[in-house]
Amino acid sequence: MGFYYLHSNIYFTSNYRNTNLLFAIMKTIYKATQQDINMPVDKEWQKRFIKYICWGLPQFTFWTIMLTHFLFYVIRGN
Protein backbone atom coordinates (compact mmCIF):
# COMPACT_ATOMS: atom_id res chain seq x y z
CA MET A 1 0.00 0.00 0.00
CA GLY A 2 2.86 2.36 0.75
CA PHE A 3 4.38 1.82 -2.67
CA TYR A 4 1.08 2.57 -4.41
CA TYR A 5 0.70 5.79 -2.42
CA LEU A 6 4.24 6.84 -3.31
CA HIS A 7 3.65 6.01 -6.96
CA SER A 8 0.36 7.96 -7.07
CA ASN A 9 2.01 10.94 -5.39
CA ILE A 10 4.79 11.03 -7.96
CA TYR A 11 2.22 10.73 -10.75
CA PHE A 12 0.27 13.68 -9.35
CA THR A 13 3.30 15.93 -9.04
CA SER A 14 4.59 15.07 -12.50
CA ASN A 15 1.30 16.18 -14.09
CA TYR A 16 0.75 19.20 -11.86
CA ARG A 17 1.97 21.67 -14.48
CA ASN A 18 -0.46 20.37 -17.10
CA THR A 19 -3.61 20.92 -14.99
CA ASN A 20 -4.02 24.54 -16.11
CA LEU A 21 -3.89 23.41 -19.72
CA LEU A 22 -6.48 20.72 -19.00
CA PHE A 23 -8.82 23.20 -17.29
CA ALA A 24 -8.40 25.64 -20.17
CA ILE A 25 -9.51 22.97 -22.62
CA MET A 26 -12.50 21.86 -20.51
CA LYS A 27 -13.67 25.36 -19.50
CA THR A 28 -16.90 26.54 -21.11
CA ILE A 29 -18.25 30.01 -20.56
CA TYR A 30 -22.01 30.41 -20.40
CA LYS A 31 -23.38 33.93 -20.74
CA ALA A 32 -26.97 34.82 -19.94
CA THR A 33 -28.66 36.82 -22.67
CA GLN A 34 -31.29 39.48 -22.07
CA GLN A 35 -33.90 37.00 -23.28
CA ASP A 36 -32.81 34.56 -20.57
CA ILE A 37 -32.95 37.27 -17.91
CA ASN A 38 -36.45 38.40 -18.93
CA MET A 39 -37.82 34.84 -19.15
CA PRO A 40 -41.02 34.34 -17.13
CA VAL A 41 -40.63 32.28 -13.97
CA ASP A 42 -43.23 29.93 -12.50
CA LYS A 43 -43.15 31.12 -8.90
CA GLU A 44 -46.02 28.88 -7.82
CA TRP A 45 -44.14 25.78 -8.98
CA GLN A 46 -40.96 26.97 -7.23
CA LYS A 47 -42.83 27.42 -3.94
CA ARG A 48 -44.46 24.00 -4.25
CA PHE A 49 -41.11 22.36 -5.11
CA ILE A 50 -39.34 23.97 -2.13
CA LYS A 51 -42.25 23.00 0.14
CA TYR A 52 -42.02 19.37 -0.97
CA ILE A 53 -38.25 19.27 -0.49
CA CYS A 54 -38.14 21.15 2.84
CA TRP A 55 -41.28 19.63 4.36
CA GLY A 56 -42.18 16.46 2.48
CA LEU A 57 -38.75 14.82 2.35
CA PRO A 58 -38.14 15.01 6.13
CA GLN A 59 -41.69 13.75 6.78
CA PHE A 60 -41.17 10.84 4.40
CA THR A 61 -37.81 10.01 6.00
CA PHE A 62 -39.24 10.12 9.52
CA TRP A 63 -42.22 7.89 8.77
CA THR A 64 -40.08 5.45 6.80
CA ILE A 65 -37.79 5.08 9.82
CA MET A 66 -40.81 4.63 12.11
CA LEU A 67 -42.27 1.95 9.81
CA THR A 68 -38.92 0.13 9.68
CA HIS A 69 -38.67 0.14 13.46
CA PHE A 70 -42.26 -1.08 13.78
CA LEU A 71 -41.66 -3.92 11.31
CA PHE A 72 -38.57 -5.03 13.23
CA TYR A 73 -40.61 -4.86 16.45
CA VAL A 74 -43.37 -7.02 14.98
CA ILE A 75 -41.10 -9.55 13.26
CA ARG A 76 -38.29 -9.92 15.81
CA GLY A 77 -40.08 -8.83 18.96
CA ASN A 78 -37.33 -6.40 19.95
LINCOR-V127950 format. One record per backbone hydrogen bond with DSSP energy under -0.5 kcal/mol. CO is the residue of the C=O (numbers start at 1). NH is the residue of the N-H. If there is no record, write none. Layout:
# LINCOR-V127950
CO_NH / CO_NH
This chain:
# LINCOR-V127950
1_5 / 2_6 / 3_7 / 4_8 / 5_9 / 6_10 / 7_11 / 8_12 / 9_13 / 10_14 / 11_15 / 13_16 / 15_18 / 16_19 / 18_22 / 19_23 / 20_24 / 21_25 / 22_26 / 23_27 / 28_30 / 29_31 / 33_37 / 34_38 / 36_39 / 41_43 / 42_46 / 43_47 / 44_48 / 45_49 / 46_50 / 47_51 / 48_52 / 49_53 / 50_54 / 51_55 / 51_56 / 52_57 / 55_59 / 56_60 / 57_61 / 58_62 / 59_63 / 60_64 / 61_65 / 62_66 / 63_67 / 64_68 / 65_69 / 66_70 / 67_71 / 68_72 / 69_73 / 70_74 / 71_75 / 72_76 / 72_77 / 72_78 / 73_77
